[in-house]
Amino acid sequence: MEIPSDRTDLAKVDVSGVRRAVNIDLLDGQPLRPGDWVLIHVGFALSKIDEDEARAALEFLEGIGQAYEDELAALRDSGPEPEG
C-alpha cells in the first residue's frame, strides 16, 4: 500500500494482483499501514478489518459466487437442447 503525499484521500493498493487507487476518506481516523486489511467496495475503503474478518468475507463472497454458478448451470441444463 502506498499513500501519495499529494492525495492523502487515496491509497494505491494491490487488489487481486492489480494495482488500484482506492479512496480511504471514509475510514475516518483509522490510520492505515502496509499490510492492513480493508473492506473495499467500488473503489472505496469502507472499514479496516483484521485477517480473520477478511478470510470470512472472502469465504462468504466465494459461497455467493458458487451459488450463482450452480444456478446458471441448472438453468443451462433445464433448457432445450441446442439445434445443430
TILO-56274 format. One line per 2 residues: for each residue x, y, z of C-alpha. Coordinates in steps of 0.05 Angstrom, whole numbers, plus 5000, padded with zeros to 4 digits. Each point is the difference from the previous one (the first is absolute). Layout:
BEGIN
X/Y/Z  ... .
//
This chain:
BEGIN
5000/5000/5000  5024/5069/4984 .
4968/5067/5019  5023/5056/4953 .
5021/5063/5038  4958/5044/4954 .
4935/4959/5006  4991/4976/5072 .
4929/4979/4983  5026/4945/4954 .
5042/4938/5010  5032/4958/4946 .
4987/4927/5017  5006/4932/4968 .
4931/4969/4990  5002/4929/4973 .
5068/5014/4968  4978/5066/4968 .
5026/5068/5026  4941/5046/5013 .
4986/5068/5031  4950/4994/5057 .
4967/5058/5035  5015/4994/5075 .
4962/5063/5024  4943/4958/5029 .
5046/4967/5051  4996/5062/5045 .
5061/4999/5045  5019/4927/4989 .
5072/5008/4978  5025/4949/4950 .
5067/4966/4996  5028/4951/4949 .
4971/4931/5013  4934/5026/5028 .
4936/4968/4974  4942/5045/4977 .
4932/4983/4974  4994/5033/4931 .
4938/5011/4959  5000/5035/4932 .
5065/5036/5014  4985/5022/5071 .
5032/4972/5063  4940/4990/5046 .
5033/4974/5063  5065/4973/5027 .
4995/4926/5015  5045/4946/5029 .
5024/4938/4964  4945/4956/5029 .
4946/5049/4976  5033/5002/4931 .
5000/4924/4996  4927/4996/5021 .
4980/5053/4949  5037/4963/4945 .
4967/4934/5018  4932/5033/5000 .
5011/5032/4932  5027/4935/4971 .
4937/4965/5027  4955/5051/4966 .
5039/4991/4935  4994/4924/5003 .
4925/5004/5012  4995/5045/4939 .
5041/4952/4958  4957/4942/5023 .
4937/5037/4981  5027/5017/4931 .
5019/4928/4988  4930/4977/5021 .
4969/5051/4953  5044/4976/4942 .
4983/4928/5014  4924/5014/5004 .
4995/5033/4931  4989/4968/4932 .
5058/4965/4967  5035/5045/4950 .
4985/4983/4927  5059/4984/4958 .
//
